[in-house]
Amino acid sequence: MLFVISGNFRILLNAIFGPMYKLLIRPIFFLFDPEDIHHFVFNLLKIICRIPGVTSFFRIIWKTKNKEVHKMGLVFPNAVGLAAGFDKDAKLYNELASFGFGFIEIGTLTPKPQPGNDKPRMFRIPSSNALINRMGFNNDGVAAAVKRLQGKHQVIIGGNIGKNKITANENAIDDYLICFNELFNHVDYFVINVSSPNTPGLRALQEKEPLLALLNAVQHENLKKSKPKPVLLKIAPDLTFEQIEEVIDIVKSSGLTGIVATNTTISREGIAQSEKFAAQAGGLSGQPVKGMSTDIIRFIRKKAGADMVLIGVGGIFTAADAREKLEAGADLVQVYTGFIYEGPSIVSKICRGI
């Protein structure tokens, strides 16, 4: 099935679908548990996208301006990616690519499957355009993801890797290396996740000695390959600037490509304490994190110089939010909570405005 849609008509369709999602579809979705509706939408999209011509239609409606970004030896069709955590198990990356994403990061993946933390474990804070989650690296394990990545990729894929909950920190390197080697031939770049607040003890790996040992081990394995892949480190927004400066030195000394800034925060600044779910444990994402992550990006760029690759994530809902990250020093940006609140037109809207 072929569709011929003019640029002006495409913009009109975007102008219709954006408000339609926010006024009609999102209120229905928000009546249900966030995790339950996430799985429902995944299954629905999988079914819909099997209909001939549907993904082509989606790609035409949400076609983005051709603003290529050349970084890490890769050519990104645009600067806007989908952050890790949305398609944890690489179940829907090609379908999600039809919404215009320049890249999609799968994971966080662990060597063994694990159920994650007890439910409920995701909570919306609509008054602050935010989410709180304590998922706990729930995933089917790296081997299951590798099977799903065997086919043709229609988008650049990043692999976000972590350790199993039952793995002691002193053995964490083994988990990261298992994931790295299993995924190596199936992803375009890697992100080492030591910054999730939802796996007990994980953030301790951000301390100087264990972090240096981990990054050196992964990079040593990487350099043994005939064509090494870009490897980045994802950091928490709760680090002090002194700690971040130390992280920058470690990333440089280990030869990593760059930093993803930032993960979710354990802070509750920016949301009213009277909010129904404000006291829930977990990582806060969305607009309350925007300023924190932008400040960190600006600091990293100033301290690290122009060569380090920075992916900015945290509180991006609009083109202005994305521009703020890019002007602070990010090379690429990622959305997650903004995608949930703004809907599938978010990428094309951002790309038109940056």
N, C-alpha and C positions, 0 to 999 in steps of 0.2 A: 504494500500500500504506500503510495507516494503522496506527500503533502507539499503544496507550494504556498507559503505564507509570507507576505511582505513584511519588511521590518516594522512598519507602522502598525500593522495588524497584530504582529507578535507582541509589541508593547501594549496594545489594547488588551490582548488576552491576559498578559501579565497583570495589568491594572484591574482586570476582573477577578482573576484567580486569587490574587493576594488578599483583597478584602473578603472574598468568599470564604477563604480558609479561616480567617480571623473572626468573621462574624457568624458563620454557619457551622463549619466543620470543627474548628477548635473547641467551641463550647460543648459540643457533643463528646469529643474525645476526653475533655477534662472532667466529664461526669464519672469516668472510670479510673481505676487504679492505674498509675502511670506505667508500671511495668506490664500489666495485662494489655493495655491498649497498644503499647509498643509492639508486643508480639502479634497482636491482631493485625495491626497495620503492615507489619513485615509479611505476614501470610497473605494478606489481601493484595499487596503490591506484587508479590511473587506470582499470584494467580493472574492478576490483570496484565502483567507484563508478558505473559505467555501468549496473549492474544496478538496475532500478527499486526504489526504497524503501531502498536501502542507506545513502545519505547521510542520509536522514530518520532511519533507525534510529541511525546514529552520533550525529546531533545530539541525539536523545532520550537516549541512554545518557550522553553527555558534556555534557549540558545544564548550563550554569553558573548560579550565582545571579545574579539581575538586579541587578548593582551598577554602574550606568552611571557613566562618568567623562566629564565635560564639559570638554574642553580643546582648544585650538587651533581653536575654532569647530566642533569635531566632537563627536559623541556616540559614545563607545566603549561597547559593551555590557558590557564588563568591562575590568579593568586589565591583562590578561595578553596579550601579543603574541608572535609568532614573529619572532625576530631575522633580520636579513639574512644571507644565505649559505646558508640551507636551501633556499629556492625561488628560486634565483638568476634563473632565466629566466621566472618567472611561468607555470610549467607546471601547478601543482597548487594554486593559492591557494584556489579554491572547495572542493576536496576537503579540504584541510587545515583550512578554516574549520569543517568539520563536527565537528572535535575540540574546538570551543568557544573558539577564539582570538578575542579581542576585536579584534585587528588583525594584519595580516601585512605584513612588510616584504620586498619583493623586491629582488634585486640582490646584490652590487654590479654595476651595469650600466655598460658602456663604449660609446663611439660605434661602434667596430668590433668584430666578433667576435674573440675571442682564446682560444687553447687553455689558457692558464695555464702554470704551471710543470710540470716533468717529474714523472711518477708514479714511485713512490708519493709522495703529498703530504698524506696524512692518517693520523694515528696515534692509537690509543687508549691511554690510561693508566688502566686500570680501578681500580687500587689507590687512585688519587687522584680518581676520577670526573672525568677530564679528557680533553681532546683536544689534539693539536698538529696544526695545518694550515699548509701553505704553498701554498694553492691558486693564488694569483696572479691573482685576478679572472678566472677562466675563465668565459666566458659567450658567448651567441650574438649579442651585440650588442643595442643598444637597440631597433632596428627590429623585430627578431624578438619581443621582449617586448611591444612595442606591439600587434602583431598578436594576441597571446594575451590582451591586456587589452581587446579590443574588446567582449567579451560582458558580461553582467550580473555585477557584483561582489556577492557575498553577504557581504562583509566589508570593513572599512576597509583600504585598501592604501597602504603607504608605498613610495616609490621611493628606493632607495639608489644614489647615482651616484658614479662615479669617472672616472679617466683611463686610456687605453690605456698599456700598458707602453712602447710605442715613442714615445709622446708626451713630448717634453722638458718639464721643469717650467715653463719660461718660456712654453710654449704650453698649459699645462694648463687654463687658464680656458676656452679654446675647447672642449675636450672636455666639461667640466662643463656649459657652456651648450647644447651639442648635446643632451646627455642630458636636461637640464632642459626644453628646448622640445619635444623629441619625446614626453616622458612627461607633459607638463603636463595634458593633458585626460584622462588615464587613471589618475592616482593622486590620493590625498587629501592627502598631505604628502610632503616631500622630506627626505632625509638626505644631507649632503655628507660623503663618506668620504675623509679625508686621513690616516687613522690605521692602515690595514692595514700590518703589517710585511712583507708578502709581495710588494709591488711596489717595485722598487729606487727609492729617492729620494722615494717618496711622502710619508713622514713629514716631510720637509723643508718641505712645504707647511703644516705646523703652526706654522712660525716666523712671527714677527709680520708682517713686510711682505708675504710671499706670501699668507699667510692672509687678511689684511685686503683685499688686492686681489681675491682669489677670492670672498670672501663679499660684498664690495661689488658685484662684477660680477653675481653670481647674484641678489642682492636687487634690483639695479637692473633686471634683466630681469624679475624677479617683479613689481615694482611697475608695469611697463608693461602687465600683464594687467588685464582688467576686474575679475577677482576673484582677487587674489594668493593663493597657497597657503602654508601654514606650511612653513618651512624650518628644519631643525635641523642641527647640526654634530656628527659622531661623533668622539670624542677617544680617544687611547690612555691606558691606565692607567700608562704609563711616564713621563708628564710629571711634573715637579716641581710642588709647589704654587705656586711663583712663576710657572711657565709657565702653569699652569691659571688663575691670577688674570689673567694677561695675555690668555688666550683668552676669559675671561668679558668683559673690557672690549671685545675685538674683536667678539664676538657681539652685545653690546649696541649698540656704535657702528654696526654694519652693519645693525641692525634685524632680525636673525634671531629666530626664535621660541624657540629653546632648544638644548639639548645632549643628546646620547645618550652616556651614560657607563656602560660603556666598551667599547672593542674588546678584542681579544686582547693578551696581553703577551709580550714577548720574555724576560721573567724566567723562571727555572725554580724559583723559590722555591715550596715547597709540594709538590714531587714529589721522590721519592728519586732520587738520581743513578744508583743501581743499576738503575732501571727500564730496560727494554729500549730504549725509544724516547726516553728523557730527553734525549739529546744531539742529537736531530733538530732541524734548523732550522725555524723557523716560529712562529706565534702560539699561545700556550697559552690554552685556555679551560676553563671548568668550575669546580669548587670551589676550586682554588688562587687564582682571581681574585676570589673573593667579597669578601674583606675589602678588597682594594685598591679595587675599584669602589665599595663602600659608603662607604669613607673619602672618596673623591673626590666622590661625590654629596653627602655631608654638608658637605664644604667648599664646593662650588659653591652649595648652597642658602644657606649662611650668608653667602657673599660676594655672591651675585647677587640675593638677596631672593626674595619670593614670586611675582613675575610671570613669571620665566623658567620655561619648561616643561622638565622633566627626565625622560628615559626611562632607567631603570636596568636595566642588563644585566651579567651576570657572576656565574656560580656559583649560579643560582637552580634549586633542585631541589625545594623544599618550600614550603608556605605560610609557614613561619617565615622562610625565606630571602627570600621576597617581602615579608613584613611588615618585615623589617630594611631593605630598600631603601626602602620607602614611608615608614617612620618616619624614615629619614635625609633624606628630602626628595624622593624620586622621585614623580612624578605617575602614571606608568605603568611597567610592567616588561616585559622580554622574556626569553624562554628560547631556548636553542639546544642546548647540550650536555646540559642537564637533560632536554630532550625526548627525546634519543637514549637516555639512560640510564634514564629513568623511564617512557617510553612515552606513548601517547595520552591516558591518564587524568590527566596532570600538570596540565592547565589546570583541570579541574573540581575537583581536589583543592586546588589553590592558591586558587581562588575561594571554596571552602567555608571556608577558614581565614583569609581576610583581611577 
